[in-house]
Amino acid sequence: MTYPAAARWDAGPARDRADLWDWLAFGLLVFSLILYSQGWILPIFGSKFDAASSSAIRNAYMPVYAGAVVVLAMRPWDAALALMRQPFLILLLVICGLSMTWSIDSGASMRRLIALYATTLTGLVLAVRFRWATMAEVMATAFAVLTLGSLVAGAVLPFGRMSDLFPGAWRGLWMEKNALGGNMAFAFSIFGAAAMLAPKRAWLWWLFAAMALGLVLLSTSKTSLVSLILGAAGLVFVWVCRRGPATGVAATWAAVLGAGLLAGFVLVASDVFLGLLGKDATLTGRTKIWAAVMRQIEERPWTGFGYAAVWDDKSGWGPLAWITRDAGFKAQHAHNSWLEQWLGMGLGGLIAWGLFYLQTLGAALVAVFREKGAYLALPFLVIYSLVSLTESIAVSYNDMRWAIFVALAVKLAWGDRD
């Protein structure tokens, strides 16, 4: 794939064409996002893990951590300055680190803190190393590989479709269909942003967007389809707002009115809304998990139980045991990004995450009227906000979505620099 001069890979005005360092950074970051997607675990290890597999999976991330350090070495001063523009992110990471001192499993928290810091570093250097257009294409290239892999897996390979809970539903490279649908909803928004920011390759990225839409439909995940539609609406909103001041004002009022009507519909006719999504009143057991998690939060509301220390606890008497008893089944996480922070890091961690999220979302809304990068930032954040209500995807180690969130947050504050 040839990238023209207009892509301006470097942040300086002296060069118009990519050099070896640009290609190296591009390749390392695409590779990192692919590994953080976890779309390689099912094809290699299958759906059942043993202790040896878990250790091998942890070790597989080591080259990614090293790659982030290599890209950091290309622009260390810029990375430091960009990070200083994110005080709430710094506060959040500090609280995560401090939680190790009161964690119920300090060893697990320490290991996962290292992974969290490395994942966050990947997002930081991605934002600093490239301009908006190329950053979008880094993300789009990673998702293109995952999209093609999922198409092949679902069409040809035996593990690409579910055979037990939802027979015939596509799961592609992931463990279950909702993971495929959710990742492809994010992919659609990023492909659309890449098409808008790199118009010479728009045909390619719109083609991949169509593939992502097809995979969401094949996954039969209605929640993912709603996420994709909202992400597409975000793209259209940015496009309309950037047509001119008058259209921007009209689109903003229309968006506010539409959001209000949707909220009213959900509140007044929640049973109908859940029926359209194929969910029951418990959101497939999530409300039971939330209630059980809140009971444990009440035990340690100020400190929590330590970063990422709850869900692998095997003591039989810790918070996981009580959550399992109260919910009636063993959960893998809190299924809510906000409760997850409170449970792990206490009220301070929850507030730090909330401030970081609001700062990022606010910057994305301002960027709609000032910066073409809003094509990438706003649709992704719309989907991220929705998914964070039912999944624990915030402040998550070895997670592509967290790396992208950090990259967008930093880029919104740092901008394209000469």
Secondary structure, DSSP 8 states (H G I E B T S, - for coil): ----GGG--SSSSS--S--HHHHHHHHHHHHHHHHHTTTTHHHHH-S---HHHHHHHHHHTHHHHHHHHHHHHHSHHHHHHHHHT-HHHHHHHHHHHHGGGT-TTHHHHHHHHHHHHHHHHHHHHHHHHS-HHHHHHHHHHHHHHHHHHHHHHHHT-GGGB--SSSTT-B-TTSSSHHHHHHHHHHHHHHHHHHHHH-GGGHHHHHHHHHHHHHHHHHHT-HHHHHHHHHHHHHHHHHHHHTT-HHHHHHHHHHHHHHHHHHHHHHHHSHHHHHHHHT--TTTTTHHHHHHHHHHHHTTSTTT-S-TT-STT--SSSSHHHHHHHHHSS--SS-SSHHHHHHHHHHHHHHHHHHHHHHHHHHHHHHHTTT-TTHHHHHHHHHHHHHHTTTS--TT-TT-HHHHHHHHHHHHHHH----
